[in-house]
Amino acid sequence: MERNISVIKDVKGNQIVIVNDIRFKGKRNIDWDEVEQYLKQYVGEFIEIAGSKEIIYIGSDLPDEYSGSNYTAKLKGALAKAKANAAQGIPEMIEIAENRRFQENLERKHNKNAKYGWYRYDSRFAIPIFDENNDVLRYNVFHAELVIRHSENRKLYLYDIINIKKETSTPLEP
């Protein structure tokens, strides 16, 4: 599938994944089934985190978890639209991920798929805001946490993207 994604650095030198197209429109009702179908194209891929050289795999559980998790169900408005459209930039969001943090697995249901615990990484992405003529006014920048599971096979898999927050700093100009 065509993706219109770029990675830039802000004035502080932090990397941001720019999602140039709004594929999943509307703030009221995101079609999460459509997002899930879109995500299936990534299953089987793997991406290297540029800073740490760790390999992150995309497993078959990502599409369902990303679009159907409890976190996603609670999202409304601009944050739901941001998460839906961030799906387009997942490979790049993994590449620029940083600030790895470990968390032990505490749930029996994840004894196999997260046998060796969980990792969280920080990443950033931006989506465009358009005017009435469909010209880009600005980009809203978001911070997100990538949830990575350390599986029984000792591989790292992207599980979900959570804690999406709009950054209150000056939005990016086109």
N, C-alpha and C positions, 0 to 999 in steps of 0.2 A: 504494500500500500504506500501511496505517496505520503510523505511527511515533510512539513515545512518547519524545520527546527533549526535553531542556531544556538551557539553558546557564546556568551560575551562576558566581559569583566566589568563590574561597576567601578565607580571612582575609588573605592577602597580596595580594589583588586580581587573581590569575591566573584566567583563564577555564578552565572545565572543561565538557566536553560530558557530560551525564548521560544514559546509555542506561538507561531505566527498566524495560525488559522484556528478559528473557533469551529470545531467539528460538531460538538454537542452543544446546541443552542438552548436558550431558555433558562430562566432561573427557578421557575416554579416546579417544573416536572422534568427532571433528567430521565431519559430512557436508559436505565442502568443495564437492561438486557442488551441494548445496542453497544454500550461501553464494554460489557463482558465479551460480546462477539468480537469487537475490535481488538481486545487484549489477547485473544487466542492466537493472533499472528505471531506473538512473541514467544509462545511456549516452545521450549527446546533451545532457545538462544542462551548465550552467556555473554556477560559484559565485564570488563576489567575496570575496577576503580583506579583512576589515574594515580592518585596519591599513594595508595597502599599496595597496589598491584594484586589485590584480592580478586578472585573470580566469583561473580554472582550469577547464578543460574535462574532462569525463568521456568518454574515448574507449572504443571497443569492445574495446580490449586490457585494460582494467582488470579485468573479472570473472575472466578466465583467469589473469592475472598475480597478482592478489590472493589467489586461492584455490589456485594451483598453483605459486607461485614456490619456489625453493630455500629461501628464508627460512621460508616457511609450512610446508614439508615437515618442517623441523627442530623446529617448535614442538610442545610437549607440554603437557598438563595445563592449568593456569589461563591460561597465555599463549595457548594455542591457542583456548580458550574466549573470552578477551578479544578477540583479533583477529577471530574470527568474529562476535561481537556488536558490535564497533566498526563493522562494515559498516553498521549501522543509522544511525549518526551521522556518516557521511562528509561530507555537506554542511556540517554545523555544525563538524566538525573542520577543514575547509578555511577556513571563515569566521574561526575564531579562531587560525589558523596564524600563527606568528611566527618570528623568528630565521632569515631566509633565508640559505642558504649555497650557493655555486656550486661545481660540479665539472665538469670537462671530460669529454666523451664519449671513452672509451678503447676501446670495443668496436666492431669493424666491423659487427656485426649490428645496431647501433643507429644507423648512419650517417644514416638518413632520419628515423626516429621520434624521435631525440634529437640531431639535427644540430648544434644550438647548445648542447648540454650538458644538465646536470642541475641541479636545485635541490633542496635539502632544507629542510624547515620543521619546526619543533617544534609539537606539539599535545598536548592532554591530554584524556582521557576517563575516565569512571568507570562501573563496572557494579555492580549490586546483589548483595549476599550475603543469601540468605534463610534463615530458621530453619525448623524442622520444620513450623510452621503456615503457611508460605508468606508470612510477614511479613518485611519488609526489616529486617535487623539493622544493616547498614552498607553503604557503597559503597567498593569498592576503586578507587583512583585509579591510572591508568597514564599514562606518558609515551610518546609515539610520534613517529616521524619520517615525514613525508609525503615520498615521492619523486616529484618532478615532472619530466617530460621536456619540453625545449624543442624542439619539432618543426620540421621543414623548413618548415612553413607559418607559422612564428613564433608559434604558439600554445603555451600551457602546458597540459600534460595530467597528471592524477594517474596515476601508474604503479603505485604500491604503497604500503603502510604497513608500515614495518619498525622494528626496534630497539625493540620494545614492552617496557617495563620497568615493573614495579609500583613505585609510589612507596612509600617506607618511612615517610613522614610519617604522622601520625594519619589514619586513614580517615575519610571523611565520614559523619556520622550522618544518618539519615533525618529 
